[in-house]
Amino acid sequence: MIERKLLERAANRQHVEARRAEERGGRHRLLHDVHAMKTRMAQARKEEYRKEQETASSQREEELRRKANRARIIQKQHKRLLYFLG
């Protein structure tokens, strides 16, 4: 009878220890998952920022091209005007 109770207590203790170990492992997995999620979110923010910078850069380049074209057109018109007046 005493041996049986001791065996039951030992089995319960092992069960409790196993459950605690599983919970620790679960917490570790949760922490790992949270870390992975934060890493993915940071990567997504970096990628979004990079795309925004590329878009802004291409818009600046396009605006510079437009200004250069306008300047060329104005120079040609000015040159023609001087030719006709001159």
N, C-alpha and C positions, 0 to 999 in steps of 0.2 A: 504494500500500500504506500509506504513512504517512498520507495523507489519510483513507483508510478507517478506520484506527485512531483518528485524531483525531475523525472523525465518530461512531464508535462510543462513544468516551469522552464526547463531548458529549451524545449521546443518553442514555447511562447516567446522566450527571450530571443531565440534565433529568428523567429518570425518578426518580432518587433525590430530587431537589428536589421533584418533584411528590408523591412518596409522603410525604415529610416534611411538606409543606404539608397534605396530606390528614390526616396524623396530628395535626397541630396543630389542624386544623379539627375533627377527631373529639374531641380533648381539650376544645376549646372547647364543642362540643356537649354532651359529658359534664358539664362544669362547669355549663353552662346548665341541663341536665336536673336535676342535683343541686340547683341553686339553686331551680328551679321546684318540685321535690319538697319541699324544705324549706319553701318558701313555702306550698305546699298543706297540709303537715303543721301548720304554725303556724296557718293559717286553721282547720283542723279542730279544733285544740286550743282556739282562741278560741271557736269555735262550740259545742263541747262544754261549755266553761266557762260560756258565756252560757246554755245550756239548763239546766245545773245550777243556776245562779243564779236563773233564772226558776222552776224547780221548787221551790227552797227558798223563794223569795218567795211563791209561791202556797200552799205548805204553811203558812208563817207566817200569811198572810192567813186561810186556812181555820181555823187554830187560834185566831186572834183572834175570828173569827165564832162559833166554838163556845163560847169563853169568854164572849163577850157574850150569847149565847143562854142559857147556863147562868145567868149573872148575872140576866138578865131573869126567868127561871123562878123563881129563888130569891127575887127581890124580890116577884114576884106571890104566891108561897107565903107569904112573910113578911107581906105586906100582908093576905092572907086570914086568916092566923093571928091577927094583931093585931085584925082586925075581929071575929073570932069570940070572942076573949078579952076584947075591949074593952068 
